[in-house]
Every structure is written in C-alpha cells, then in structure tokens.
C-alpha cells in the first residue's frame, strides 16, 4: 500500500512544518433548514455560514440533532460531537452518480450525525479540490485506464488538493475543538489535528460499493489508506 504524503500550501504558509495558527473565523448566519432525502428520510439542520475563512470559499457547517447538547457534554469532558467534513460532489450528491460513493456517504452521515448530535461540514472542494470541470476531465482519463489519483496528476494537479484548515476554523468557531470524526480518510484526521482539533475517535462510514465504483474505492484503500473493508463484487 502506498500512502501519499502531501504538503499543503495555504497563502504561503507551509503547513507541513506543523504550524497551527490559521486565524479566526466566526459564524455570520445560522438558519434552520428542513432536509429531506430521496428515500424519505428527513431532519432539520441548522445551516451556518462563516466570515474569515482562509480560502474565501462558501463552506457550510450544518448542526444536526442535539448539536448544542453535544457541545455542552464535550465541554464538560464527555463524548464530543460527531463530525463529518464532506467534500462537495455535484455528480454524486445531486445527480446520484455511481462512479463514487459520495451521495450515499452524505445520506448516511446526515442520519448518523442527527442521532448522535454534531456537524456536517459541507466543503466546497469539488473533485478533491481541482474543480468540477477538471474532475470530469479526470473521469475521461479514468475511462482510459488511469485511477482517480493518476488522472488528477496527469491533468497537472495534485493527487488531492483539499485543505482542511477552513474546516478547522469552522469547528473552532462553533466551539468544537474535540470531535469524533466520521470519515475513512486518514488525511482528514491528520490535517484537523495539525490545526488544533482533537480527534478523539475515528468512526468509519459504511461501505457503499457498486460495480461502477469498485475500482475507485479500491484505489482509495490501496493508495491513501482509507479504512474501507471492501468485499468482492461480482
């Protein structure tokens, strides 16, 4: 297994040196939004916008379930809130593409976080940070035999250009400096801890395997150490 090391550059600051000072963001708006998914599951989220995020993008934090109670319990030394940073995926989240597992992971995360109390961070970093058009270009290269990481680099991008400094800023802004992280991606935990967010527990998501995404999921396991127990698929 090859786990790719990466150096993140944000506004000229080399975060590989362990620098954790990323500046302060604050909540600018919080509004209740009823959520309903195609399978009928529904809940209400407190959708929060921010000012002062380092990359200037319109990332969101969605408080789900008894997120305020979860913060209070964490502050008293109890179990911290459940949090998932979820990268925007128009094709998967909106159109139900089966080339990835993003849509099912989003659906799963909302329900699990609503039960436990915590936050979904919806990060505007399509295609591992390379953008929608480039992601679709990468899909075309994958159809020619490259895996998801090779396709990104063939286009002149990094394998994964996502930066979780804004996620850490949002968590600090809502008072969640201790979390349980709902993710299979070890890089998310590593980056958040680098920015001063204490990951008390890594909680894996389900395995959303189809014939269309089997090669994609296998690449995540083999190349970047995602914690996915992949069964064989006919």
N, C-alpha and C positions, 0 to 999 in steps of 0.2 A: 504494500500500500504506500502510495506517495502522498504525503500531506504537504501541500504547498505553503511555504512561508510567504508572508506578504508584508511589505512596508507601506503604511498608509500615510499619504501626504495630504494635509489639510491646511490651506492658507499658509504654506511654507513651514509648517511645524511637523517635524519628523516624529511621528507617534511611536516608532519602533524604539525610541530611547526611553519609553516609559513615562513620558510627560502626561500628566493627568489634568492639567489646568486647561479647561476648554471653554471657560466663560459661562455666564449665567443666562438662562432663558427663563421666561415667565409665561404663565397662561394668559392669553388675551381674551379668549371666549370659551365658554362651556355651555353646550346646549343639548337637551335631551332629544334623542333621535330614535324612534321606534324602528327596529330592524326585523326584516322577515326574509327568510331564505326560500329557495325553490321547493324544498322538501316540506315546507310548512313551519319549520322551527322559527320562533320569534322571541325577541327580547328587546329591552330598551338600553341603549348605550348613552353615556354622557360623552359627547364628542368635543374634544378640546383642541383649540388652535393655540399657537405659540408665537411669541416675538423673541428675537435674539438668537434664533437657531443659526449655527455656524455656517451652514451651506445655503441659507436663504430659501430653502425649499418649503413647500406647504405640507409638512408631515403632520400626522394627527395622532393623538392618544385617545383611545376610546375606553372609558371606565365602564366596566361590566360587573353585574352582580353587586354585592355589597363591597364595592371597592374602598369606600371610606372606612368601613369597619375593618377591612383587611389592612389598611394603612395604620389604623389605631392599634390593632393587635401587633403589628410588626414593631411599631414604636415602643410598645410595652415589652418587647422581647419575644413575642410569639411568632407564629408562622408568617412569613412575608407574603405579599400578594403574588399571584401567578401572572406572569408577563410573557407575551409573545411579540417580538419585533417581526412584522410580516412585510416582506417586500412587495410592493405593488406589482401585479401581473394582470394587465388588461385581458390578455388572451385566456388565462386560467380563471381569474376571479370573476370576470364579467361574461365571457363567451363560453366558458366551460371547456376550454381546450384540454385534451387528454395527453398532450405532449409533456406536461409537467404534473405535479401534484399540488399546485398552489391553491386552486379553488377548494378542493376537499380539505386541505390543511386550514384554510381560512374558516371554513364552516365548522370544522372540529374545534378550532381554537376558541371561537366565539362562545360556543356552548360550554366548553370546559372552564374557560375563564369566568363566565357568568355564574357557574356553580360555585367556584372557589372564591371569587372576588379578586379583581385585578384589572389589568390593562392590556389591550391590544394596541400596539404601536404600528400604525399603517405608514410605512416608509415609502416615499416617492423615489424609488430607485429601481426602475424597471430594468429587467434583463441583467441582474447583478450589477446594476449601476451604469450600463452602457446605453440605455435608452431603448425605446420601443422599435424604431426602425432598425437599429443595429441588431437588436435581438432577433428580429425577423430575418435579417441577413444571415445571422448565425444559424437560424433554423435551416436555411437553404444549404449551408455548408454541412450541417449535421446530416442532411439527406444524402450528401455525397460521401459520408463515412466518418467525419470528424465527431468527437464527442463534444459536449457542451463547453468544456474548458478550452479544448483545442480550437474550436470555432471562434471563440472570443479573441484568442491571441492571434489567430490568422487574420482577423479584421483590424489588428493593431491595438487592441485593448488589453487590459489586464485580465487574467482569468476571472477575477472577482473584484470589482471596483467599489463595492459597497463599503460605506464608512458609518460606524455606529456611534460616533461622537454625538450627533444630534439626538439619537435615541437616549443616550445617557443624559443629555441636557433635559430632555422631556421628563425622564424619570426623576431627576433631581427636582425639577420644577413642581411636580405633583407630590413630592415627599417620599418617593420610593427608592431609597438608597440601598435597600436589601430586597432581593426578589427571588422567587422561584422561576426559572427560565424554561418556558415551553418551547423547545427547539431541539432539533437533531444536529445542528450545526455548531461544531466546537469553536469556530471563529467568532460567533456572536458572543459566547461566554467570555472568550479571551479578550475581545475588544471592550466589552462592557466593564469587565474587571479592571482593565487598563485605565479606564476613565472614572474609576472610583465607585462603580456599582458592585455591591457584594452579591455574587450569585451563590445563594445558599444551597440550591439544588438544581440540577438539570433534569427536566422532565421531558421524555421523548413523546413525539406525536405518534399517531397511528401510521401504518404503512398503507398508502393509497396507490397500489400497484395495478397497472393495466398493461396490456400488450403494447400500447402506444408509448408508455413512459418507462418501460422496463430498463432500457439502455441508459436513459437519463438518470434514473435512480441509482443504477449500478455505478455510474461514473461518480456520483456524489459520495457513495460509500468508498470506492476504491481510491479516489483521487484526493478527497478532502476529509475523509474520516467521519462522515455523517453516521450517526448511530441509528441505522435502519437495518432491521433483521429481515432481509428480503427472502421470501420464499421463491421457489421456482414457479414459473408460469408457463403453461402450455402454449 
